[in-house]
Structure formats: structure tokens, C-alpha cells
Amino acid sequence: MQIKLPEHIKQLKSYQPGKPIKELIAENNWEQTAILWNNENPMGSSSKAKESVIAAFDGSNFYPDPQSLVLRTKIAEKLGRTYEEVVVGNGSEGLLLNIIKAFCDGDDELLTSSGSFVIIYIWAKINNTPLIQVPLTSDYRFDLDSIANKITSKTKVIYLANANNPTGAQITKKELASFMKRVPASVLVVLDEAYFEFSMDLDPNFPDGVALNYPNAIVLRTFSKAYGIAATRIGYGIAPAPIISPLLNVKLTFEPGNLAQAAGIGALDDHEFLDKTLQNNNTGIQYFYSQFEEMGLNYIPSFANFVMIDFGTADRVNALFEKLKSEGVFVRPLGGSGLPHCLRVSVGRPDENQYFIKKLKEIL
């Protein structure tokens, strides 16, 4: 007799990674590659984050500060808030799971859009939280009117990604203000701003969720993207203290670890690395736009560090993905995000971007 699993857990599928990139390079003897599928920072990692991690390693025989006070205080000072209004965790995705655990119970519903950050659908399933999805607009943006119309007495959390991953589209300040007026005070709005640094660099008028300071919203940000320390798994959330407090109660006691905390502390001081990252991204985005227009491709203007292209059919996307991969170019087909006819490409270094465009032109 087998141990019976809950139905919602039986429906989950574990992540199935492919072969490591280094192994594929060795097998195929590629002289050049373009790793452009995970929205990672192609400029490497913050050197100040590295120095901070090395210095912190000597204390690794002790458990880390479970309150992460130094990092939370540093983030709070940077944003003009108090440390009681800041929570840190294992990346913004770890914080998303803690939000669902802390606020959703029984028939409470999570409301969001289809075609957004895929992990939110997985976390809702793991927590057995009913998930209500509204389709994206025809130009791949959040349909805030439709989402607002779906709010019921069961709605507990609304998830909005700005900029949205994988489409790159933004929610404007005016749209967000109008939407928040329609959200009851009893509903928590998650504003996922994982790409905030890129968004503000590409559009100075991009809405800053922290500055807007809605009383029933939590803003999520991460060190994984602009600061280049994705592997350390460190992200943070900003909200009024009554929203932050329950998140401190449900997190793992010693989450995040001492090295992750140290990486975040160091990264916040590395303005030179951040500037180089943003400059590379802005240049790369504009290069992609010019090349896609030359090829007549249907791309979505992006407010992040990637661009999504609509190729019309899943078959065409899958064929392109396989052909590009055979040339050492790794991009992301979006079937897992409910957009099987679309493909996402991250901004890489100039040589990677050029190699991707060269091979894409050859294939097309």
C-alpha cells in the first residue's frame, strides 16, 4: 500500500533541467554561444557582493541572523522606510510562497493574469489555493479592468508583475492608480517589481511601487537580476509593518542564509556595477528592436532585460528553439507560461546579442 498524496500535489510536475551548458558546449564543440534564456545578468556579479560574501564566510559555523536586521535596515534606509517595513527571503519567488502561506486559507482566492510569472501558478497549486486567471490583453498587458471585475468576497491576494515576465509589458502609473481605487482594503496586492532597476532606466516615468506606498500592497524586488547574484537567492519585500509581520512568522527560521544576506548588503553599495549593467541592457534592448524591425518580427516593447517575440504558432517557435540551440543559442519558448506561440530572449553581452541575431537571420 502506497502513501496517498493529496490530489493537488499529484498534479505537480517537478522541474526537468536539461544538460548543463558546459556539458553541451563540450559535446558540440561550439566556439561561440549565447546563453539568453533565464534573464540573468550577462555582466557577471557585483564585486562588492563577492567581497562581502567572502568576509562573511568565516562565520558560517554559526546560524545567520534570523531577522536579517543589517540587510533589512540597509534596504530600508535606501528606500526611506523602516526595517519593520522590509522582509527578505530566498529570492522574490520565496517571498511569493510565504505571502500565499501567510494570507491565504480555505476558500481564499488568488487573482492574477494568465501569461505572467509561471511560479505564481505553481505556488498556488502547492498551497492548494484557488487561482483565478484573467487573459492578457491583445498587446500582452495585464487587463486591470477585467481583473478588478473578477474581485469577489473570496479574493484575498492579487498578483501583478510590473514589468511582466515573460511579456515585458508595463502597467502605467495612471493605470495602477485607477486599479487600486477599485481594490478593497481587505485584499492584498502583490506588485512584483523584479525588473525595477531596468524598468526605471528604460522609462523614468515607470511607477515606483515603494514610493506610491499603497496601504494594502507589498512590493517585491530582487538582487538576482540587476545586481547579478541570482545563485545566492536573495530578494526583498516592502509593505506596511502589519503586512510584513506575518511574513516573518511563516518564513524558515534562518532564511535567508548568512552568505545571501552578505551578498545583498555588498551589492547595494555597488553603484558602478549597477550602472554598467543598465547601460548594457539599454544598448542591447535598442539593438534587438532595430534588428527585429529589420526582420519584420512582431516583438513586444519591453521594460525589463528581455524581449518577447510573437511568432504566430507553437510549431514555428519550437522549430526555431531547436535550430538555435543546435547553434549554441539558448532562448526561452513560452509554452510553460501559456504563450506557446511566443519566444523570449534575454539581453546578453554585445557579442552574444550579435551571435543570436546572426543565427536567427540565417534560420529565418
WOCORJO-V594437 format. One record per run of one state. SS is the DSSP state (@ for helix, = for strand, . for the rest). FROM is the first residue (numbers start at 1). TO is the last residue. If there is no record, write none. Layout:
ss: <SS:SS>
from: <FROM:FROM>
to: <TO:TO>
This chain:
ss: <.:@:.:@:.:=:.:@:.:@:.:@:=:.:@:.:=:.:@:.:=:.:@:.:=:.:@:.:=:.:@:.:@:.:=:.:@:.:=:.:@:.:@:.:@:.:=:.:=:.:@:.:=:.:=:@:.:=:.:@:.>
from: <1:7:11:21:29:34:36:47:58:69:80:83:86:90:91:104:109:114:119:127:130:135:144:150:155:162:173:182:188:193:196:203:209:213:217:223:230:233:235:239:241:251:258:268:271:296:298:301:306:311:314:327:329:331:332:335:338:339:347:350:364>
to: <6:10:20:28:33:35:46:57:68:79:82:85:89:90:103:108:113:118:126:129:134:143:149:154:161:172:181:187:192:195:202:208:212:216:222:229:232:234:238:240:250:257:267:270:295:297:300:305:310:313:326:328:330:331:334:337:338:346:349:363:364>
